[in-house]
Amino acid sequence: MTTNQEQQAIKKSSSQEDEIDLIALSKDLWVGRKTIIKWVLGGILIGLFIALLSPKEFTVTSTMVPQSAQSGSGSMGGLSSLAAMAGVNLPTGSGGESLSPMVYPKIVQSAPFLLELMDTPFQMEEASQPISLYTYYTEYKKPGVLGAIKKYTIGLPGVILKAIRKSSEEIGTGDTDSLLRLSPEQYQVAKALREKVILNINDKEGTIALSVSLHNPRLTAQVANKAQQMLQHYITTYRIQKAQEQLGFVQARYEEKKAEFMGIQDKLALFRDRNKNVSSAIAQTEEQRLQSEYNMAFSVYSELAKQLEQAQIKVKEDTPVLTIIEPVQVPLEKSSPNRPMILIIWTFLGGIIGVSTIFGKQFLATIRQRWQEEDMTEELQTKS
């Protein structure tokens, strides 16, 4: 068993070794300070280069709350009471499948949504008349310095492949099927818009936030406002599609039975006018037959009128509404680039690379020394 003095001696020796290691590390950093300074200055220059040449972007965010007529049970209860007074019985259940707000981001990122958005004309500073986003991205937008460097360095293989595909598409024949097919230009514009138009869902607060980021503040607000209107239209179309189809079917049957009822009604009235003073059995039988047809037609017609009213109320009931809490506003300040943060990050990276370079050289030197020592040991063993 070790005594207290021995334990204290061990602790003292270990603390001295730690102090020696820290002093050695500090000495190594001091000796290699020029390397660290060079890398830090290089990081500062790269950070300045990126910060100054990065294009400006403005962000618009609109906050909404998804609602539908079904969410207000009190209003639907009153509507059911009024409908019952008119002889229409509304179902108490929800009926169709509900469209979850979780699907809304998928709608915004879908190809039909992006195609409609890119084909919408907007007022831009680059043109004297409204142009579409597709026209802007394909004809007016010029890649910045960073974009050009990236395109012809890292993205050079993609540029070559794109040129090859374009030439092969010009040689090949086009398909005549009805599948949705995007051109390479449309695909690139849609890809860019997927990064610019984003819909986020806040589960805790029950809100959705539509964010649009573009190079011009007024254009950003225009695109955000249009995307908001399109989102309302798309979710309404998807949500009431089944109810709308049912309404169309009932409307068509209603118009048919209405025309049939009015025809029988006119026929019965005409028969009665012509046979006011006739009391023969044949005339009475014919009148009874026409009256039965009239009653049957009226019964079907009145029932379809009730179903038509139900279908119309169902469409109104299922129609979702996006209540806007934070409307679209023209931004006054840019959202990116954050130049001070870019400069700090690259300065920090330069310092890390500089320190890693010093320790890496020492590690390699240690490995080389051990390697040589092992070679010398093997040679001595061979000679002996």
Disulfide bonds with the S-S distance in Angstrom:
none
